[in-house]
Every structure is written in C-alpha cells, then in structure tokens.
Amino acid sequence: MKKFRGVFIKNEHEIEVLRVANGMTATILDELVANVRPGVPTIYFEELTQKMCREMGVRPTFQGYYGYPYALCCSVNDTIIHGFPSKDIILKEGDIVSFDMGVEYQGFTGDSARTAFCGEVSDAARHLSDVTKKCLELGIAEAHAGNNLYAISAAVQRYAEAEGLHVIRDFVGHGVGASLHEKPEVPNFVPRGGMVNGIPGGIPLKSGMVIAIEPMLAIGTHEVEVMPDGWTTKIKDRSLSAHWEHSVVIRQGEAEILSLASNYKG
C-alpha cells in the first residue's frame, strides 16, 4: 500500500481481498433483510450473523471494536446507529430497521449497511429510506479520480435537504481497508470552509482509495443522543432515521461498489 496525504492507496491484490470481504458482508446483509418480519426479536439477527460468519470462516469486524459487544449493529426506528441486538426489542409491523456490519477476511475488512422495512411501513418511512439510498447513489456517482472529497458530501447534503430531511453530522463515512476506520473521513455534509469559490474542496480523490460512503438521515432533526450503554444512538427528537452504506474503490471512471453479494463466490 502507498499513502497519499495519510490515505492508504490499495493495490489490485488488496482490492480483490476487499472485494471478497465486502461480498461476504453483503451476502450476510441480504440474509438479514430477507428475515425481517413482525415478531422477530432483534437478537435473532445477531445469531444469524454469527452463524454465517462461522460458516464463512471469518471474524465479525465490529465485535470487540473499541469494546462493542456484538457482530451487528441493529438500529430500529429512531435509533440511527450502533443499536444493540436484543431479545427484548421485537420487530412489529411498520418498523424500519438498519443493519450495519462487516467481516474480516485475510487481514482486510468489509463494511456496509442498509435499511429494511418490516411489513407495510408509512409513506414517511418509505420516503426516508428511499431518499437515504438515493443519497448514497449520488455520493457514489461523485466518487471518482480527479474529483474532490467534498463533492461526495455536497451531493448527499443537497439531495437530502431538498427532500426535507436532516443529515446526521456526528457520524461520517471513512476510509476502509486493513482497519475498519481509516482516513479520510467522508462527511455527508460540506464542513465549514469546505467550499472554495463555490466548488466543493477536500482532498483530491485518487485511484485505489477505498472509502465507505454512508448517508444517515432523519425526519425531524440532525441532533442525536447517545444512550447510557455508551453505544446506542437515537435521534434527539425520536423521529425516524435511516442508514445506507457501501464500500467503494475509487477509479478513473465510475467507482466500483465492493459491497455486493455477487463479489462472494462461496
């Protein structure tokens, strides 16, 4: 690996390993989403994640990371991130649930997240998740060599706010590779001073950078509150929230999405 302004530039072998790690991650997420239905306790998704990691022969990246106790972040409704799976949280009709997880494979890690619907959900919940997913797609469209980092941020923020939603500012995307969180930070908003003569700034994007782009939006406010467990983070006004994430590699043309189940051939 080479470095550019503190950011690791991956070679093609490292990208291939990351492709498999993220493919495994996406395969597990697909299975979690397929099992979302009313009456399921969220600890079931943790158990399913652990089972699939064992079958794949990989370690869940999140478990033990800064002391996080689970393989999976399972965040329901007003929980935006780091929700603990629990036997006491039972999904009901109309809930939305965000899954966030990764696996470690041959020294590199996957990382991806998505929001799922439990049965029929409200128009507001569907709009929230759809806009968050669209923000991810727009961010990825800006993630190419020759562009600047905050072009990703501007694309996410512009669309989210045009749709009347609020961008979470306390948590951001990041580089991903041998570590779960590497440089650079990838905010979903343009930080103060991030525009230069009306053009988004930030570091130049270079081929071989691998980043996790992860819009997190809420209906009522961008403000969040961390619960007494030190991890579970809720929207301060307890409005609905959604989270979508892909790990991508920067190329000269379109970014390559790594976190697709088709990248795992197991």
C-alpha positions in Angstrom: 0.0 0.0 0.0 1.1 3.5 -0.8 -0.1 6.6 1.0 -1.4 10.0 -0.3 -2.0 12.6 2.4 -2.3 10.0 5.0 -4.8 7.9 2.9 -3.8 4.3 2.0 -3.9 3.6 -1.7 -4.7 -0.1 -2.3 -3.1 -2.2 -5.0 -5.1 -4.6 -7.1 -4.4 -7.6 -4.8 -5.6 -5.7 -1.8 -8.7 -4.5 -3.7 -9.5 -8.1 -4.6 -9.4 -9.2 -1.0 -11.6 -6.2 0.0 -14.0 -7.2 -2.8 -14.4 -10.6 -1.3 -14.7 -9.3 2.3 -17.4 -6.9 1.2 -19.1 -9.5 -0.9 -19.3 -11.7 2.3 -20.7 -8.7 4.2 -23.3 -8.1 1.5 -24.3 -11.7 1.4 -25.0 -11.7 5.2 -26.9 -8.4 4.9 -29.1 -9.9 2.2 -30.0 -12.8 4.5 -30.7 -10.4 7.4 -33.1 -8.3 5.3 -34.8 -11.5 4.0 -35.7 -12.4 7.6 -37.2 -9.1 8.7 -40.8 -9.7 9.7 -43.1 -8.8 12.6 -42.5 -10.8 15.8 -38.8 -11.4 15.4 -36.5 -10.2 18.3 -33.5 -8.4 17.0 -31.1 -10.8 18.8 -32.1 -13.3 16.1 -30.2 -11.2 13.5 -27.1 -11.2 15.7 -27.3 -15.0 16.0 -27.8 -15.3 12.2 -24.8 -13.0 11.6 -22.6 -15.1 13.9 -23.7 -18.3 12.3 -22.9 -17.1 8.8 -19.5 -15.7 9.9 -18.7 -19.1 11.3 -19.8 -20.9 8.1 -17.7 -18.4 6.0 -14.7 -18.9 8.3 -14.4 -15.1 9.0 -14.4 -12.9 12.1 -17.1 -10.2 12.5 -15.2 -7.0 12.4 -17.4 -5.0 14.8 -17.3 -7.4 17.7 -14.7 -6.1 20.2 -14.0 -3.0 18.2 -13.4 -0.4 20.9 -15.4 -2.8 23.1 -18.5 -3.1 21.0 -20.1 -6.3 22.2 -21.9 -7.6 19.1 -21.1 -8.6 15.5 -24.1 -6.5 14.2 -25.5 -3.0 14.7 -29.2 -3.4 14.6 -30.9 0.0 14.8 -34.7 0.3 14.9 -36.8 3.4 14.0 -35.4 6.3 16.0 -32.0 4.6 16.6 -29.7 5.9 13.9 -26.6 3.8 14.6 -24.9 1.3 17.0 -28.2 -0.3 18.2 -27.6 -3.4 20.3 -29.4 -6.6 19.1 -31.8 -7.6 21.9 -34.2 -10.3 22.9 -36.4 -7.5 24.3 -36.6 -5.5 21.0 -39.2 -7.3 18.9 -40.0 -6.1 15.4 -43.5 -5.0 14.7 -45.5 -4.1 11.6 -44.4 -0.7 10.3 -40.9 -0.7 11.9 -37.8 0.2 9.9 -34.5 -1.4 10.9 -31.0 -0.6 9.8 -28.3 -3.3 9.7 -24.6 -2.3 9.8 -21.8 -4.9 9.9 -18.6 -6.1 8.4 -16.3 -9.1 8.3 -12.5 -9.5 8.4 -11.1 -11.6 5.6 -7.3 -12.1 5.0 -6.5 -9.0 7.0 -9.0 -6.7 5.4 -12.5 -5.7 6.3 -15.9 -5.3 4.7 -18.3 -2.6 5.8 -21.9 -2.0 4.6 -25.3 -1.0 5.9 -28.9 -0.9 4.7 -32.4 -0.1 6.0 -35.2 -2.7 5.7 -39.0 -2.5 6.1 -40.9 -4.7 8.5 -44.2 -5.4 6.7 -46.1 -2.3 5.5 -44.5 0.9 6.5 -45.7 4.5 6.4 -45.2 6.8 3.4 -42.9 8.9 5.6 -40.7 5.9 6.5 -40.5 4.7 2.9 -39.6 8.2 1.7 -36.9 8.5 4.3 -35.2 5.2 3.3 -35.6 5.8 -0.4 -34.0 9.3 -0.1 -31.2 7.9 2.0 -30.5 5.2 -0.5 -30.6 7.8 -3.4 -28.2 10.0 -1.5 -25.8 7.0 -1.4 -26.1 6.6 -5.1 -25.5 10.3 -5.7 -22.5 10.2 -3.5 -21.0 7.2 -5.2 -21.5 9.0 -8.6 -19.1 11.7 -7.4 -16.5 9.2 -6.1 -14.1 9.1 -9.0 -10.5 10.1 -9.5 -10.0 13.8 -10.3 -12.9 14.8 -8.1 -12.6 16.3 -4.6 -13.8 14.5 -1.5 -16.4 17.1 -0.5 -18.2 16.6 -3.9 -19.5 13.4 -2.4 -20.6 15.3 0.7 -22.3 18.1 -1.3 -24.2 15.6 -3.4 -25.6 13.8 -0.3 -26.5 17.0 1.6 -28.0 18.8 -1.4 -30.5 16.0 -2.2 -31.3 15.2 1.4 -32.2 18.7 2.3 -34.1 19.3 -1.0 -36.3 16.3 0.2 -36.9 17.9 3.6 -34.7 15.5 5.6 -31.9 16.1 8.0 -28.3 14.9 7.6 -26.7 13.4 10.7 -23.4 15.3 11.4 -22.0 13.4 14.4 -21.2 10.3 12.3 -19.5 10.2 8.9 -18.1 7.8 6.3 -14.5 6.8 6.3 -11.7 5.0 4.5 -11.7 1.2 4.9 -9.1 -1.4 4.4 -6.9 -3.3 6.9 -8.7 -1.2 9.6 -12.4 -0.6 9.8 -11.9 3.2 10.1 -9.1 4.7 8.0 -8.5 8.2 6.6 -10.2 10.1 5.1 -13.4 11.0 6.9 -16.3 11.2 4.4 -18.9 13.5 5.8 -22.5 13.6 4.5 -22.4 17.4 4.6 -19.9 20.0 3.4 -18.0 21.1 6.5 -17.5 24.8 7.3 -14.9 26.2 4.9 -15.3 23.1 2.6 -16.4 25.2 -0.4 -13.8 27.1 -2.4 -15.2 29.7 -4.8 -18.4 27.7 -4.8 -16.7 24.4 -5.6 -16.5 21.5 -3.1 -13.0 21.1 -1.8 -11.4 18.4 0.4 -8.6 16.1 -0.7 -8.3 15.0 -4.3 -9.7 11.5 -4.9 -7.1 9.1 -6.2 -7.5 5.7 -7.9 -7.0 2.9 -5.4 -8.6 4.8 -2.5 -11.3 2.7 -0.8 -13.9 4.5 1.2 -17.2 3.7 2.9 -19.9 6.2 1.9 -22.8 6.1 4.4 -25.6 8.6 4.4 -27.6 8.8 7.7 -30.8 10.8 7.6 -33.6 11.6 10.0 -37.0 13.1 9.6 -37.1 15.6 12.5 -33.6 16.8 13.3 -29.9 16.1 12.8 -29.2 16.1 16.6 -28.5 12.8 18.3 -28.3 11.4 21.8 -26.1 8.5 23.0 -27.9 6.2 25.4 -26.4 5.1 28.8 -25.0 1.9 27.3 -22.4 4.2 25.6 -23.2 3.0 22.1 -26.9 3.1 21.1 -27.5 6.4 19.4 -31.0 7.8 18.9 -32.4 10.9 17.1 -32.8 13.5 19.8 -36.5 14.2 18.9 -37.1 10.4 18.5 -38.1 10.8 14.8 -37.4 8.0 12.3 -33.9 7.5 10.9 -32.3 5.5 8.0 -28.8 4.4 7.1 -27.4 3.1 3.8 -23.7 2.3 3.2 -21.4 0.9 0.5 -17.7 0.4 0.5 -16.3 1.6 -2.9 -13.0 1.8 -4.7 -12.1 5.0 -6.5 -11.3 4.5 -10.2 -10.6 6.8 -13.1 -14.2 6.4 -14.2 -17.1 5.2 -12.1 -16.4 4.0 -8.6 -16.6 0.2 -8.2 -19.0 -0.9 -5.5 -17.3 -3.6 -3.4 -20.2 -4.5 -1.1 -22.3 -6.5 -3.5 -23.2 -10.1 -2.8 -22.0 -11.1 -6.3 -18.5 -10.4 -5.2 -18.6 -13.5 -2.9 -18.4 -16.9 -4.8 -18.6 -19.1 -1.7 
